[in-house]
Amino acid sequence: MSSVEDNDTAIAVRGLVKRFGTLTAVNDVSFTVRRGEVFGVLGPNAAGKTTTLECIEGLQAPTSGDIEVLGLDVRRDTARVKERIGVQLQASAYFDYLTLREILALFGRFYSRRIAPDDLLAKVRLLDKADATVRKLSGGQKQRFTIAAALVNDAEVLFLDEPTTGLDPQARRDLWASIQGFHAEGRTVVLTTHYMEEAQALCQRVAIMDRGVIVGLDTPANLIRSLPAPFEVKGVADGRVPAEVLESLAGVISVRHDDDGAFSLRSADTSSTLPALIEWMSQAGVRLTHLEVVQATLEDVFLAFTGRELQGDGTEEAGS
């Protein structure tokens, strides 16, 4: 790969392989990340997400393959790459007796370009904690501070590894707001996560990883639309609806139904299924008491691509 900076490409990965002894943690992975996009790597524990990021960040040496960040070869230009990226790890340790402002000022001295500590703290809504120590912060505040520390060099590309693991729903939403703010500033954000809702809310594109390979890569909407039946139609009728009737409706791929009138249809095309369902109900004199259409999620995509549910607690095993 040439080391000529592409104004549209922030990261280019080609044929990345990483082995730990006999374990192949990342197996021939290739993808690009566009400048200014939020790119997600979605997968369970031991999928290879963290290892992939560490190779891109220059923290792990690839077994083989090529990686460029901002037009720089990561292996040849590691120091120059680190000047321009920010890395938030799954676990971070800070000086116990320094304040947040003092820690950021100290970190800033390692870079030729830096953001003032108070400006960083304002970005993550922690300016009122500038004179506090890290151990006095809540879990969500600590996570936001780790991101402030990753931005100390005014990073053009920000790497976030499972940034919301262990946070309560409100703290998670607060961190999402910070990430969306960095995106609005034009920064490129690459994050790993096993939360489907998080990936759908934040990411313009998602790479789904499983067992060291990418099994799908596209926008969340396109990945969902690629499913044979991207919609579920749930209904309750005031009488029994024969299974053979439901199965014959236009667009229906599969059917679940109960004798009490409840049913669920997997549909490839709700614009065909719903009119056909309502027409049959009208002709049969059966009344619908409940009807809803639910779109599939990235969980369904992962299940379809891998044959197993997406599970994880946000940490990857060593060497994964």
N, C-alpha and C positions, 0 to 999 in steps of 0.2 A: 504493500500500500504506500502511496506517496504521502509525504508530509506537507501537503499544500492545503491551507485552510479553506474549507468550503463554507460559504456564508449561510448555507441552508442546513448543514449537518453538524450537530454538536458531537455525536459519538458514532463511530463506525466500528463494528465488531465483525470479524470474518474468521470462521473456522476455529473458534475458541475451544480448546480442550484443556482441562485441568485434571490431573490424576494425583492421587495420594496413595502411593504404593500400587496395590492392585485395584484400588477403587477409582473409577472414573466418575468424578463429581460433576463435571461439565463436559458434554460430549458433542463437539462439532456445532457450536452455537454461533449463529450469524444474525445480526440485526443492525439497524441504524436508529438513532434518535435525532429528531429534528430540533433545531435551535428554537428555544422558547416554548417547547411543549412539556407537558407533564406526562411522563412515560412510566407505566407501571409494570413491574414483574410480579406476576401472581402465581402462587403455588404453595403447596404444603411444606411441612418440615422436610429437610433433606432433598428438596427439589433441585438445589444448586443455585438458588437466588443469591444468597450472600456471597458465595464463592465467585459467581459471575461479576458482581459489583466490585469485589476486592481486586479482581484481576484488572478491571477497568480503571480503578482508582490507583493502581500501582502498588497495592498492599500485598498482592500475591503475584508470583511469576507464572505466567501461563506455561503449560507443558508444550503447547503449540498454538498457532493462530496469530492473527494480527489485530491490534486495537489502536485506534486513533481517537483522541479527545481534543476537540477544537483544532483539528489539523495537525496535532502533534502525536508522534509515535510514543506510546506510553512506556515502552521499554527503553528507547533511546533518550527520550526527553522527560524522564520521570519528574525531575525537579521543576521543570517549566510547567508541566501539567499540574502539579500540586499547588503552584502559585495561583492557578486560575480556577481550581475546584474547591468545593467544601464538602466535608464528609461527616455525617452524623451516624455514629455506630450504634449497634443494639445496646451496648453498655459503655458508659463513659465515667471516668473518675476525675475529680477536680481537687484543688487545694482546699482543705477544710477551713482554713482561717482567713482566706481572702474573700472579699466581697465580689459580687457579680461584676461590678464595674472594674475592679482590680484584675480579675481573671481575664476579662476581655482585653484590657489594656496590655497585659502581659503577652497574651497570644498574638496581639496585633504587631508586636515588635518583631515577630519572625517573618513578616511580609513587607514587601516594598509598597504594596497598596493595601489600605485598610479602611474600615468604617469606624467612626468614633463610637466608643462603648455605649454612650447614652442613646445614640441613634439606633444602634443594634437592639438595645433593650426596648426602645419604643416600637421597633418593628414587630417584636413578639409580645408586646403589651406587658412588659416587666419593668418599665422604668421606675415604678414605685417600689421595686425590690432592689434597686441598684446597690444599696448599702447593706443588703442581707447576704448571708452565706448560702451556699447551695443546699446544705442540709436542712435549712429552714423553709425550703420550697416544697410545695405539694408535688405529687407525681406529675400532673399536667404541666406545672410550671417548670419542673426540671427538664421535661422533654422540650419545652419551648426554648429553654436556655441552651440546651445542647445544639439546637438549630441556630441560635444566635451565635454560638461559638463557631459553628461551621461556616457562618457567613462573614467572619471577622475580616477576611481578605477580599471582601466584595465579590464573592465567588460567582462566576458566570454559569457554572453547572453545579447543582446541589444534589448530593446523594443522601437519601434517607432510607435507612434499613429498619423496616418494621417500626415506623415512628410512633404509632399509637398503641402498641401492645401494652396491655395492662392498665390502660386509662379508662375512666368511667365515660359514659356517653357524652356528657357535657364537655369534659376535657378533650375528648376526641374531636368533637365539633369545633372547639376553639383552635385546635392544631390544624384542622382542615382549613379554617379561615386564614391562618398564617401562610399555609402552603399556597392557597389561592392568591394571596397577596404577593408572594414571590413570583408567581406566574404572571400576574398583572404587571410586574416590573420588567418582564421580558427575560427572566432567568429560566434556564432549562432545569427541570426537576426530574430526577429518576428515583423512584421509590419502590421498595419491595413491600409486599403485604400479603396476608392470607385472608383479609377481609374483603369480600366481594363488593359490599356496599361502598367501601372506601374507594376501591378501584373505579367503580362506576361513577362516583361523585366527583373524583379529582382528575382522572386520567383521560387525555385525548386518545391515547392508544395503550393497549395492554398486550404484553407477551405472557402467555400461560406456559409455565415450566412444570415438567414432571420428570423425575428420575434423570435429571441432567440434560434434558433436551427441551426445545421449544416446540410445543404441540399446536400452538395457535398464536397468531399475532394480527391484530386489527383494532379498530375502534370497538369499545364495548357494544355499541349498537349493532355494528356489522357482525361481530361474533355471535350475538344473540340471534340475529336474523338468519345466520347460517344454519341454525338448528332446523331439523326437519319439521318440528312443531314448536315454534317459538311462543305460542300463546296457550293459556289454559282458560277454558270457559267453565265457570262453576255455576251451578244452578240448583234450585229447589222447586219442584212442582207440587201442586196439590193432589197429584195422582201419580201412579207408577208410569214411567216412560220406558217402553221396551228397549232393551239393549240393542236389538237389531235396527231399531229406528235411529238411535243415536249414532250407531256405526255407519249408517247410510247417508248421514248428512254431509253436504259438500265441505271439503277441507279437513274433515276429521281423520286423525291418525290413530288415536287410541281412545278408549272409553273406560271410565270407572263409574259404576252406578250402584245405588242401594234401593232396596224395596220400598223405603219410605219416601222416595221421590227425589232424593239428592243425587246429583251426578256431576262428573267432571270430564271434560273433553279436552284432549290435546289437539290443537288445530294448527294447520299450516297457513290458513287464511281466514281470519275472523270475519272479513267482509263477505265471505261466502257462507260461513258456518252460521252466523247469527241470523241472517234473514231466513235461511232454511229452517233453523230451529223454531223461530217465532211463527213461521207459516205452518209448520206441522202442529205446533201447540194450538194455534187458532182453529185449524181444521179438526183436530181431535177433541176440542173442547176442554183442553187441559190448561190450567192457569199457572203461570210462573209466579212464585212468591219471592224469589230471590234470583238475581243474575249478576254476575261480575266477570270481567275479563282481566286476567293477570298475565303480564308479560314475563317470559322466562328471565332468569338472572345469569350472571357469570358462574354461579354455582352449578346451574344446569349445563352451561357450556363445558365447564370442567368435567362434570360427570359424563357428558357425551363424548368428550375427547379422550378421556382416560379410563372410563369405566369404573371410577371410584369417586367417593365424595371428597370434597376439599376440607381437610382438617388441619389443625396446627395451633400451637400456642405462641407462635411468633419467634421461636428460637430454632436455629438449625443445628444439627449435630456437627461436631468437629469434622472439618473436611467436606462439608456439604454446601 
